Amino acid sequence: MKLDAYSHILPRRYFARMRELAVDTAALKRWLELDALHDLDARLRMMDEFGDGYQQVLTLSSPPIERLAAPHESPALARLANESLHELCERHPDRFPAFIASLPLNNPDAALAELAYALDDLGARGVQLFTNVNGKPLDAPEFRGVFAEMARRDLPIWLHPARGAAFADYATEDTSQYEIWWALGWPYETSAAMARLVFSGLLEQHPSIKIITHHLGAMIPFLEGRIGLGWSDQLGSRTAGGNLAHLRETVLRHRPLEYFRRFYADTALSGSASGIRCGLDFFGADHVLFGTDCPFDPEGGPGFIRETIRALDALDLTDTDRARIYHGNVLRLMRLPDPRSALAPPSGG
């Protein structure tokens, strides 16, 4: 069984409304090219390549809802997204056993109301947040309620990077060049958001909170030494006029690097076996989930799935760890039963 914890989709009705709201339709070029992103029949045909054992947890594709709609419109757009995702899961439970809710974070009160509706009434098994809300960091006070509620409910947060070409590579330029904003900017976005959640004390305040970082924790696993000995153990030593060292004494009860290990991460690294191994070494097999980023590969769907499976199967893993990564961890985080257990023969005589 392979349960893809991070695959993206744009349900038909939502996609139509998204195109109506888009100010710059040229910016949707990539989304329009991917049939499996918004054409359900194409999606199901693509999934058939991987057999009945391959299923997807559905998450809404970027762009973030708060980038598409103003605060007075974003609640209705989030409701449309969540009800559309719910309908897909109801119609195809053998392919889509669960979906993750989207929230209108530019309207914090409405976001909490939608969170409750999506989880309680529609049965969503988590929420997706983007690494910033129209440029505002996730550790801002107005978003603390979402984190507190998800910690209370013991359900996970899917964390997705958000940055566009308007975020220039250099201060002397107006836009990012060569798609650097995506290839290098997104890993930075995720890493920076993780750092803000750590150093703001949010993970200390909610020690059991479950946050799934896209693209295997981005830069964090590879920079373990720099983050540990180089940064967190010397926090404040490079900042004139500040007193960051007090964070380690008054806000954080543990070594900062240990908070980074509390995050969860998916395997969506475009099939990089060495990158997945690095993430496994950092987070451990209990905190890594099979995820592919489908359908954003050159083939429009199957490529990332195929290459991620190839990379995982090439790694020297125990059968237990492989099962955890492929389906066990995400089922545990979503608090869903393993359907294979119903098929197991009874023990005893």
N, C-alpha and C positions, 0 to 999 in steps of 0.2 A: 504494500500500500504506500502510495506517494501522495501526500497532501500538500499542495503548493500553497504555502502560507502567505506569499506576496505576489499575487497576479492582479493585473489591473483590467478594468472594464469600464465602458461608458454605455449604460443601458440606453436603448433606442430613444425613449421619450426624454430622458435626461440629456442625451447628446443633441437632440433637436433644440431643446431650450438653451443649451450651452452655446450652440451656434448662433442663436438669436441674440444672446447677451454679449457675445464676443465683440469688443470694439475693433480689434485688429484681426480680421478673419485670416489674413496671411500667416499669422502666428499659429494657426491651427493646422498648418500644412502637414506636420508629422502625424497628427491624429487622423486626418482625413485619409492618409495613405494606408492605414492599418485596418483592414476589413475585420480582423478578429477582435479588434477593440470595441467595435460598435455593431457588428453584424453577428447575431447569435448563431445562426446556422454555420457561418464560417468558423466561428469559435469552436463549436461542437465537432465539426469535421476535423479541425486541427488537433483537438484533444484525442480523437480516436486513434491517432498514431501511437499513443502511449498506453493504450489498453484500459480496461475497466478499473484497474487499480490506481489510475491517476485521477485526482480530483483537485479542485481549486477552492481556496477561501477567497471570496471576491472582495476587492477593495476598489474604490473609485480611483480613476486615473487623475493625475494632475491635468489642468491647473487647479489650485485650491479654490474652493467655493467662494471664499472671501475676496479672491482676486477677480472673480467674475461678476459678483453682485454686491451692491451697497448694503449696509446694515439692515435697511428696511426690506430688502429683497432676498437676502441670503437665507433667512429661515425657510422660506417657501422652496428655494432651490435645494437646500439640504433635505427637506421633507420629500421632494420628488426623487432625489437620489436614493434615499434610504428605502422608500416604498418600492422603487424600481428594482433595487438589489434584492429586496425581500421577495418580490414576485419571481425573480429568476431562480432563487433557491427553492421556492415552493414548487415551481414547474419542473426543476431538474435536480432533485435532492441527491441523485446518484452521481452527479457531476459537481454540484456546488453545495456542499453540506453546511456552509456557514458564510455569512457576510459580515463585513466590518463597517460600522456606521461612519458617516461624514457629518461634520458639525459646522455651523456658521460662526466661526470664532471671532469675526468682527462685530458680533452681537453676543457678548458673553452670557447674558441672561437667557437669550433664546438658545444658545448652545447647550446650556444645562437642561433646558426643557426638551430639546431634541434628543439629547443623550438619554434621558429617561424614557421618552417615547420609543426610540429605536431599540433600546435594550429590553424594556419591559413589554412593549406591545408587539414589536416586530421580531424580537428574538435575536438581534445582533449580538455578536460575541466579543465585541471590543469596539474601539473607536480609532479612527485615523486622524492624526494631527500632522501639520506641516511644520518645518523647523523654524518658521517665522510667520507672523500674521501681518501681511503687508508691511514688512520691515520691522515689526515689533517682536522682541524676543519672547520665548515661551515662559521664561521665569518672571514675566511681568505680573503684578498682583492680580489683574483681572482674569488671568487664566488659572489661578491657583485652585479655584473651585472645581474645574474639570479634573485636575490631577487628584484632588482629594476624593472626589466622587468615584473615580475609577479605582483608587486604592481601597475605598470602602467596599466597593462591589467585588473586588478581587478579580477583575477582568483586565486584559492587557490593552495597551496603547500601541498602535502601529505608528512609527515616526518616519515621515517621508521628507526628503530634502525639497526645498523650494528656492530657486534662484533663476533669474532670467537674463537675457542678453544685455539688458539695461544696466546690470551690475558690472561696471567696467573693471578691466584687469588692472588699470593704472589710473591715478587721479587726473592725469593729463588727457584722458580719453573719455568719450561719452558712452561707448558700448564695449562689451567684451568681444574679443577677436577669436576666430578659429574655433568657436564653440568651447572655449576654455571655461566659460560660465557653467557648462554642464559637466564636462569630463573631469575637471579639477574643482570647480566651484561647489558641486553637489557634495562630494566627500567632505570638503571643508565645512559646508553648511551643517551637515549632520554632526560632525565632530564638535563644532562650536556650540550647537544646541545641547549636546550631551554635556559639555563642560559647564555651560550655564546652569543646567539642572543640578549638576554635582556641586558646584561652588556656591550656588544660592542656598544650598541646604535642603532642597526639595527631596532628594533621596534620603537624607537623614530624617526629615520630617515624616516621610512615608517609606519606611525601610522595606516593606513587602511589595511596593509598587512594581508593576511589570511593564516595561517599555521595550518594544521590539524595534531595533534600529535597522533601517534598510541598508543593503549593501554591506552586510557583515561588520557593522560598527564603524564603517568608513575608514578614517585614518588611525583610529585609536589602537587597534591591535598591533599594527606595524610600528607605531611610535611608543610602544610600551615603555621602553627605557627613558625616552625623552620626557614622557608624561610623568613617570615615577621619579627617578633620581634627578632628572633635569628640571622638572617643573613643580610638581606637587610637593616635593621635599624641600624646595627652595622658594616656595611661593612668597612673593613680596620682595625678594632680594633685588629685582630688577626695576622696581617701581619707585621713583622718587616721590616723596611727599605722601605716599600711601601707607597703609598699615594692613596689608593683605595677610601678613603672617598670623594675625589674630583669628582668621577663619579656622585655622588648624587647631586653635585652642578653645574657641567659643562656639563655633557653628558645626564643625565636622568632628565627630567623635573618633573617626577612623582615618587611616592614611588615605588621602584623596584617590589614589590609584584603585583602591579597593571598591570605591563607589562605581567606578567605570566598569568593573567586572560584574556588577549587578545587572547591567543591561542585558537584554537578549538581542540576537542578531540573526538575520536570514542569510542564505547562501547566494544571493543574487549578485554574483561577481562576473557575469558573462562567461562562466565556464572556467575560471581560473582555479586550478587545483592548488597551486601554491598559496593563493590568497585565502582559500577556504581553510587550508591547514593552519595558516597564521591565525585566522579567527578562532579556530578550534583550540589552538594552543592558549589563546588569551582567555576566551570565555568558557571553554569546556563544553563537552558534548551535551550537557543538560541545558545549555543556554543558546544552542544553535538550531535553527529551523530551516528546513528545505523551502527555499523560495527562489523564483526564477526571473521575476520582472517581465513575465509574459504580458503582452506580445511585442515588446519593443526591441526585437532583434532584426537583423537584416532580412530574414525570411518572413517577418511579420507574424511570428507566433511560436513555431516549434523549435527554432534554433536555440534559444536560451534554455528551454526545457531540456532538450537533448544534450546540450553541452554541460549543463549543471549536473545532470544524472551521470554523464560520463566522468566528470571530475570527481564526484562523490564516490562512485564505484571504484575509481582508481586509487583511492586513499586506503591506507591500512587501518581499518576500523573494525572493532568487534561487531558481531551481529547485533548486540544490544544497543550499542551506540548508533549504529546505522539506522535501526528502527526508531530510536528516539528522534534522530534528526529528520528522517523522512516523514514521520507522522506523530510519534508519541509526544514530543514536546509541545507542538501546537495544540493537540487535543487536550493536553493537561492544562495549558494556559487558558484555553477557552472553556475549560471545565466541561468537556464533552466526553462521552464514553468512547472507548476504542471499539469500533464495530466488529473487529475481528474476534473480540472476546466472546461475542454471542455465537460464533461459529466453532469455538474451541470445544473439544470433547470433554465431558465431565471427568473430574479426577476421582480417584478412589476405585474400589472394586466393583 
